[in-house]
Amino acid sequence: MSVQEAPVVIEMWTDLGCPWCYVGKHRLQAAIDRRTDAGRFVVRLRSFELNPDAPREPETIESAFIRSHGGDASVVLDAERRIQALARGEGLAFSLDRLNANTFDFHRVLHHADEQGLGTEFFSAVQDQLFAGAINPFDPVELVQVAESVGLDGERVRRVLASDEYAEETHADRREGLALGLTGVPFVVFDRQVAAPGAQSVEVYGQILDQIVGQHAQRVVAHG
Amino acid sequence: MADPVGPLVFVAGDADGICDSKTGVCAVPEPDTGPDAVVSEPQ
């Protein structure tokens, strides 16, 4: 990799069950994959729990919403169906039967995976299978199985789950995102230069990548 | 982790959707009216 192709770090603050995070992550990856220099971009997934008070016991998405905000299931499911149609139009599985629960332990394991260089692989494997309705990621046994499938040591992941390891790192991610101006997720920060709140289009993500690469090149020229 | 180089520049324009950090509510586009605040599940 030449100096002009130095790594560009892209950080995405995200939560596991957040539908726009799921759509946005796939769009961001699509924008990266379109580029001939795709290998220079390093995506790091940062923790942001949308509902830190969510119960640990899984519940349906409509039950979770009604418990937190009231209303009736038909309104929730109507909104979900609209996101489902959009996601399916982009080739993504999107189950309305997926489960919802507290994601703190998941984020702790994410930090462990990130330390092993497998953060994005772990997060993506769990989220893709959650939205496909294929797993209950709030079951430690199933979560460990997915972790092992991406190359993590299952016994080590079990120890993380049984402890409070990476709790502070998970809280710190939240604080840092808020300090940077996060008001919702997904929240994508490119090279600590440009922030893109929400799920942007592939085209917008692509334009930001062009801009960031251009700024990198200018800095190389300026600093010789 | 990279340190901030300077103030972040925020992308102008609306995203297709976002989940609010305070309420957990996810904005969903209304059909034919573009992005608007409707409900989805909390996370």
Chai-1 contact restraints between the chains, C-beta under 6 A:
chainA,res_idxA,chainB,res_idxB,connection_type,confidence,min_distance_angstrom,max_distance_angstrom,comment,restraint_id
A,V9,B,A2,contact,1.0,0.0,6.0,A-B,restraint_1
A,D15,B,Q43,contact,1.0,0.0,6.0,A-B,restraint_2
A,G17,B,Q43,contact,1.0,0.0,6.0,A-B,restraint_3
A,C18,B,C19,contact,1.0,0.0,6.0,A-B,restraint_4
A,C18,B,Q43,contact,1.0,0.0,6.0,A-B,restraint_5
A,W20,B,G17,contact,1.0,0.0,6.0,A-B,restraint_6
A,W20,B,I18,contact,1.0,0.0,6.0,A-B,restraint_7
A,W20,B,C19,contact,1.0,0.0,6.0,A-B,restraint_8
A,W20,B,C26,contact,1.0,0.0,6.0,A-B,restraint_9
A,L50,B,C19,contact,1.0,0.0,6.0,A-B,restraint_10
A,L50,B,G24,contact,1.0,0.0,6.0,A-B,restraint_11
A,L50,B,Q43,contact,1.0,0.0,6.0,A-B,restraint_12
A,N51,B,G24,contact,1.0,0.0,6.0,A-B,restraint_13
A,N51,B,P42,contact,1.0,0.0,6.0,A-B,restraint_14
A,N51,B,Q43,contact,1.0,0.0,6.0,A-B,restraint_15
A,I61,B,E41,contact,1.0,0.0,6.0,A-B,restraint_16
A,A64,B,E41,contact,1.0,0.0,6.0,A-B,restraint_17
A,A64,B,P42,contact,1.0,0.0,6.0,A-B,restraint_18
A,F65,B,E41,contact,1.0,0.0,6.0,A-B,restraint_19
A,F65,B,P42,contact,1.0,0.0,6.0,A-B,restraint_20
A,S68,B,P42,contact,1.0,0.0,6.0,A-B,restraint_21
A,V75,B,V39,contact,1.0,0.0,6.0,A-B,restraint_22
A,V76,B,V39,contact,1.0,0.0,6.0,A-B,restraint_23
A,A79,B,V28,contact,1.0,0.0,6.0,A-B,restraint_24
A,A79,B,V38,contact,1.0,0.0,6.0,A-B,restraint_25
A,A79,B,V39,contact,1.0,0.0,6.0,A-B,restraint_26
A,A79,B,S40,contact,1.0,0.0,6.0,A-B,restraint_27
A,E80,B,S40,contact,1.0,0.0,6.0,A-B,restraint_28
A,R82,B,V28,contact,1.0,0.0,6.0,A-B,restraint_29
A,I83,B,V28,contact,1.0,0.0,6.0,A-B,restraint_30
A,N100,B,E41,contact,1.0,0.0,6.0,A-B,restraint_31
A,T183,B,S21,contact,1.0,0.0,6.0,A-B,restraint_32
A,G184,B,I18,contact,1.0,0.0,6.0,A-B,restraint_33
A,G184,B,C19,contact,1.0,0.0,6.0,A-B,restraint_34
A,G184,B,D20,contact,1.0,0.0,6.0,A-B,restraint_35
A,G184,B,S21,contact,1.0,0.0,6.0,A-B,restraint_36
A,V185,B,C19,contact,1.0,0.0,6.0,A-B,restraint_37
A,R192,B,A2,contact,1.0,0.0,6.0,A-B,restraint_38
A,R192,B,P4,contact,1.0,0.0,6.0,A-B,restraint_39
A,R192,B,V5,contact,1.0,0.0,6.0,A-B,restraint_40
A,V194,B,V9,contact,1.0,0.0,6.0,A-B,restraint_41
A,A195,B,L8,contact,1.0,0.0,6.0,A-B,restraint_42
A,A195,B,F10,contact,1.0,0.0,6.0,A-B,restraint_43
A,A196,B,V11,contact,1.0,0.0,6.0,A-B,restraint_44
A,P197,B,I18,contact,1.0,0.0,6.0,A-B,restraint_45
A,G198,B,A15,contact,1.0,0.0,6.0,A-B,restraint_46
A,G198,B,I18,contact,1.0,0.0,6.0,A-B,restraint_47
A,A199,B,A15,contact,1.0,0.0,6.0,A-B,restraint_48
A,A199,B,D16,contact,1.0,0.0,6.0,A-B,restraint_49
A,A199,B,G17,contact,1.0,0.0,6.0,A-B,restraint_50
A,Q200,B,A15,contact,1.0,0.0,6.0,A-B,restraint_51
